[in-house]
Amino acid sequence: MSTTDRTSSSDSTAPADRAPLDPARITFGLDTFGDVTVDLDGNPVAPAQVIRDIVAQGELADRVGIDHFSIGEHHRPDFAVSAPDTVLAGLATRTERITLGTAVTVLSSDDSIRVFERFSTLDALSEGRAEITVGRGSFTESFPLFGYSMQDYEMLFEEKLELFAALLPQEPVTWSGTHRPGLKDQLVHPRMERTLPTWVAVGGSPNSVIRTARHGLPLMLAIIGGPAERFTPFVDLFHDAVAQFGHDRLPVGVHSPGHVAEDDATAREQLAPHWIRNRTEIGRERGWPPAGMAEFDQEMHHGALVAGGVETVARKIAGTIRTLGIDRFDLKYASGPMPHEQLMRSIELYGTEVIPRVRELLAS
């Protein structure tokens, strides 16, 4: 299979293997990496308070009708959350309907069985609202922290995803690999009351797309730069691969950064300095040039950044859904050290005004 024979298109003619667009079936989520924030005066907020603020943000998301709330895993000073399942367990006792998941769980540097056990426990606490998104992780600090070699980056994820997928049916598992002792007719506990919804996060590698399809798992595309339509070949490749592996159609989701404010100018003013700071600090580690307003404006107006007032954000999300034929859109609502108060307002507008407007646009 190849992505080269696919073309990007935003017209209404979708490939036959895409489901017809039904606005009622689209779901909407919020993702956070737990960035360490500043207060409205620009003073750093303690990580412990950031974690408590994330719980408040998840509670608000539940109240305003958002479908999913997902927390990322990092092990570095600019992010407060290293154990997202623990934060989600707290949210399980303080929310009623929203699904509670990750963005992402770095499966490569964890143990598949322990991860499954933690999320089966979370599912019990939340009365069936747990989900997980697994990935290799674009940040690699967990590898040396937990004693893994970056030379094994690809192999670790391949084997650990294979084992995790084998655990999902909750039948006795026999498995062998190179990174841990094998299993023979092993059951994992506690038993769940259903199958754990499991997504695989992919940044744009055709091999990763095909691997996800082979395991029969839904695909979550991380679109963090450039226009959404450039991911059309990966969506089509996924649906083709799913069919060739003999699976029924599987959902595709998109995760993109953004911010909602009262109008476009306010969103730009609030987000730009934090986005630029975050992008520059990460870029320093990865060899990128410093970010600036020109890059921010390019991403806001023509790229992946879903930022602005309600109408601007709604139209950009609706365009992404139409172009890619996706089933789920997650807004990464925290980008850099934005104050908690601005994040809360963004969540409120997203749930009460943006999502209803997106559904109107899709219906029309």
N, C-alpha and C positions, 0 to 999 in steps of 0.2 A: 504494500500500500504506500501511496505517496501523497504529499500535500501539494505537489507541484501542478497537478491537473485540476485543482480547484481554483475558482476565482472568487474574490470578495465582492459581495453585492448587497445593497440595502433595499432592493426592490421587493415586491410582495411575492415573487415566485421562489418558493423554498424547495429544496430537494425532497424527493418523495419519502425519504426516511426521517424527515422531521415531522413532528406532530403539528397539526393545525394550531394556529395561535388562538388560545382561549384565555382571555384576560382573567377569568375566574380561577384558573388553575395556577397562575403565576404566584409565587411566594416571594416575600421580601424580608431580608435580614439586615442585621447590623453586626459589624466586626470591629474589634479593637485589639491592638497589640499591647494595651496597657501602658502606653507611653507615660513616663514620669512627667507630670504637668507643672505649670506655674499658676500662681493665683492671678487675679486681675491686675495686681501691681507688678507682676513679673517675677515674684519671688518663688523659688522652687518649693514644691509641695513634697512632703515626706512620702516615700513609697507606701508605707502602711496606710496613709490617708488616701493615696491614689487607689489602692485596692478597695477601700471602703466606698470611694466615689464610684468605682466601676459597678459595685453592687447596686448603688442608687441608680446608675444609668440603666442597668438591666431591669430594675423594677419599673422605671419609667417606660422603657421599651415595651414591657408587658402591658402596662396600663393603656398605652396609646395604640395597641393592636398590631404591633410588628410581629412577624411570624417566627423569626429566628434571632438568637443572640449568641455570638461566638467570640471566644477569647483566645488570643495567641499565646504561645509559649516562647519565652526568651530567658536567657541566663546572662544578663549584662546590665550595667547600671542605668541605662536610659529607658529601660522597661521594667515595670514593677511586678509583672506576673511571671513566675517560673513554674507554678503549679496550677494551670487553669482549671483542672477538674475540681480542685479544692474550692476555688472561688465559685465555680458553677454549683457545687454542692450547697454553698451558702445561699445562692440564688434559688435553688430548688425549693427551699423552705419559705421563700418570700415572693414567689411568683406563682401564677395560676395556669397560664396557657402557652406561654412562649416556649419554643424548643431551645435547649441549652447545649451548645456545642463548642468546638474549637476551631481556631484559625491560625495556625494548625497545631496538631500534636506531632512533634518531631519523632516519628516512629523509629528512625534509623538509630537514634541514640537511647532508645528506651527498650523495654522488654515487652514483646507483643502480648504475652499472657497477663502481665501485671497491668498493662493498659486496658485490656479487655475486662479484667476484674474491677478496675476503678470505674469504668464506664457502665458496667452492669450494675454496680452499686449506685452510681448517679441516677441511672434509669429507675431504680427502685425508689430512691428518695423523691424523684420528680414525678412519679407515677406515669412513667412512659414518655418523658419529654427529652431524654438524652439523645444526642447524636455526636458524631465525631468526624472531623476532617483530618486525614493523615497526610503527611508529606515528608519530603527529605529535608525541608527547611532551607530558606535562603540565607539564614544566619547559622554559622557553624560552631559557635562557642560551646555548644553542648558536647561536641565530640571529644575534645581534650578533657573537658570537665568530668566526663563519665568514662574515660579511658578507651575511646575508640579512635582509630586511625583514619585520617582523611583519605588515605589510599584505598580504604574499603567503602568509600561513600556510596557508590552505586550498588555494590553487592549487599551491603547492610540493608538498604531499603528494599531491594528485590526480595531477599529472604524473609525479612520481617513482615512485609506486606503479604507475602505468600502464606505465612503462618497465621497472621491476623485474619485473613480471608477464610482460612480453614476453620477458625474458631467460630465464625459467625453463625453457622447452622446449629451450633451447640450439640453436636454429636461427638462421640469419641474420636480424638484426633491422633493419627499416626503421622509423624513428620520427622525429617532429618535435614540438617543444614550444617554450615561451618561455623556459625557464630555462637551457638549454644547447644547444650545436650539435646538429643532427639527426644521425641515423644512416642509412646506406644499405647494406643487405645486410652488416651488421657482425656478426662472431662475437666472443665474449668468451672469454677464456682465464684459467686452465686449464679444460679440459673436465672436467666432473664424470662420475662413474660412475653417477649416478642423478639424479633431480629433487630439488632442494633443498626440504625441507619448510619452508613459509613460512606463518606465521600473521599475522593482522592484529589488533592490539590496539585495542579500542574501549571507551570509557568510558560509553557509553549514549546515543549519538546515532543516531536512526533512519537518517539519511542515511549515516552511516559504516557501519552494518550493511548497508544495501543496496549500497553501493559494494564492500564486501568480498565479498558474494555475487556481484556482477556480474563480479568478477575470478576467481571460482571458487577462493577461498582460504579456509582454516579461520578461524574467529572465536575470539579470546581476549577474554573480557569481564573488565575490571578492576572488581571489586566491592570498593570500599574504604570504603564507608559504607552503613548501612541494611541491611535484611533482603534476603537473596538473592532472595526471591520477586518482588521488584519488577522483576527483570530477565526474568521469564518472557515478557513481550510481545516483548522483543528477540530471545530465542531463537526464538520462534515466527515472528517476522517474518523472521529469517535463513533458516530452513528453507523458508518460503514463497517467499522471493525466490530462493533457490538453485534451487528447482524451476522457477520461472517463467523464469529465465535458462537453463534447459536443462541444468544441471549435475547430476551424481549427488550424493547426500547428502554433506555435508561436516561434519567434526567441529566441536564447540564446546567450548572450555575456559573455565575460570574461574580468575582470580588473585585471592586474598584474603590480607590480612595475618593473622599469628597467631604463636603461640608454644606449645610443648609443654613441660610440666614434670612433676614427680612427682605433683602434684595441683593442683586449681584455685587454692588459696590461694597456692601457690608461684609458679605462672604469673602470677597477678595482681601479686604482690609484685615479681617480677623485671621484668615487662614494663611495668607502668603508668608508672613515672617516665620511662622512655625514650620510650614512645609519646607521652606528654603533651608532653615536651620537643620531640620531632620535629614533632608536630602544631602546637604553638604557634609554633615558629620558622617553619614554612612558612606558617602562617596569618597571621603578621605581614606577610609579603610579599603575601598575597592578600586581606587585609582581613577575615579570619575573627576571631572573638573568641578569647581564650585558651582552650585546652583544660584540662579538669580531671578529677577522678576521676568525677564524675557522667557525663560524656560517655564516659569510658573504660568504666565499668561498663555503660552502655547499649549500647555497641557489643559488649562482651564477651558480654553475656547475650542481647541481642535483635538485634544488628546484624551487620556483616560480619566483625568481629574473631573469628578462630578460635583462641581461647586457652583453656588449661586443662590439666587432666590428660588422660591417654590417652582415657578413656571420653568425657569431655565433648567433646574435639576430634573424636574419631571420629564421634560421633553428629551433630555439627554438619555435618561434611563429608558424611556419608551423606545427611543431610537436604537439603543443597544439591544433591547429585547427583540425588537422586530428584525434587526439585521442578523442576529445570531440564532434566533429561534430558541432562546433559552427558557428554562423552566423556573429559574430563581435568580434574583439579583440581591447581592449583599453589598451594602455601602460600608466601606471601612471609614467610619466616622471620626476616628482619631488619627491625626497625622502630625506628629510632633507634639510639643508640650502645650497644646491649647488649654486654656482654663476650663475647669469643670463646668462653670456656668454656661459657657458658650457651647460646650458639648451637649449639655442638657437641652438647650434651646434647639440645637440642630436635631436631636432625637425627637423632640416634640413636633417640630415642623415636618420631619420625615414621616412620622406615623400619622399625624392628623391631616396633613395637607398634600404632601408629595405623593404618597402611595395612592390615595383616592384619585388624584389627578392623573397619575400614570395609567390607572385602570380606565379612566375616561378616554384618554388618548388612544389606548390600545383598542378600545371598543369602537372608536370612530374610524 
